[in-house]
């Protein structure tokens, strides 16, 4: 749902830091960059950028395929909505768990729709699924009825005549689509004296009006998608607001990650950083050469890149000064997509399955494990991470093998599962043969993200006048006036603390 101010109604309560207690509960590195550079994930959580750890995948995993889009049921309907095949499933629904085991752990329920091309990138927000379909352009599907047994076609391109609904954007070769947030929002509600004066709400940044599409031939396309959020079904017609190629800088664009008003685009040239502070007047901010760059994931000061050489890391503390961290390289033969969840990066690594990389210190990543489920996971194209009922899961688009569901933590395999970032203990718990080879997955709802990397508010805050830190305020926590980071170390001797 959407709040009265147009922000996501996933409310956050503001509390000032615990720095005035007689008994200290916080240390220096809880709020500032650590000298050891091992708290990047903690800083992302502190600033409410989100950590991708508690993302909510929900009842269905949304899969993009070579010729289809598909919603695969991965949890039970009843509460608690246990992930099918999980630890909780075994104890909460023993009869259904036994039936799942009897089926060989194959998931039973799914609904699909033919796509206009290879659905290699997709994102669900609310009742709509945004899909980049190659030569078929970008299309938004209505998936509101996915759980409605009274509807014969659960996924539709229009809920009524196409004459009254057109959410297709034709393009030469749409490779990816991204939203500044996947939480439901409505920027048009956030206007007027009621919002600015009475409610003391700050405005949305203009980037939140748009969906961003990368096209391998056309570059970057912006589409105003507010009509899909306003509750009015008669104006659902999408049109291009911008097509921009930066003088050829975006040739071969194939993936985009949005961090506030910056877009990080994987291209033939490497990673191209685009400043969209004024969305309709983009500026080329930086180019970081990385051979064969395929996809990226962002966490606080670092961009994680998968490409021909495996996993690389780019320092984007100041996006205009983005630089490759030469010491940060994890060789992988066929790294395709990456998702970073707190202190681990999960890489869809083709025939090597799921590669798990420890990125607690982003400048010193190390391979933690490769998981192939005994050879059953051998065509990994994409991965999405999410938490359900205190356990962590990875959903993997495994190409010709379909969808795989992997339980990463559970009470019986990882006793420290309640920790900030417990070591994963992967187990294959469920799978589904998809209608055509599985290429991509929609990220789950970002439940711990309230503000973006440039200080733009996403979610409503629980007290009048409260708001997140803006970009300048955030940077005071970790940057010197000259733009270089300052760091801290924790005091080990309790006697050094002064009440």
Secondary structure, DSSP 8 states (H G I E B T S, - for coil): -B-TTSSEEEEE-----S-S-SS----GGGTS-BTT---HHHHHHHTT---SSS-B--SEEEEEESSEEEEEE-B-SSSS--BTTSHHHHHH-HHHHHHHHHTTSB---EEEEE-SS---EEEEETTEEEEE-BTT-EEEEE-TTTT-TT-S-SSBS-SS-GGG-B-EE--S-EEEEEES-SS---GGGS-HHIIIIIS------GGGGEEEEEETTTEEEEEE-GGGTSS-GGG-B--EEEEE-GGGTTTT--EEEEETTEEEEEETTEEEEEE-SSTTS-EEEEEE--TT--EEEEETTEEEEEETTEEEEEE-SSGGG-EEEEEEEE--TT--EEEEETTEEEEE-BTT-EEEEE-SSGGG-EEEEEE-TTTT---B-EEEEEEETTEEEEEEE-BTT-EEEEE---TTT-TTTTSSS-----EEEEEE--SS-EEEE---B-TT--B-TTS-B-EEESSTT-----HHHHHHTTB-TTS-B--B-----GGG---
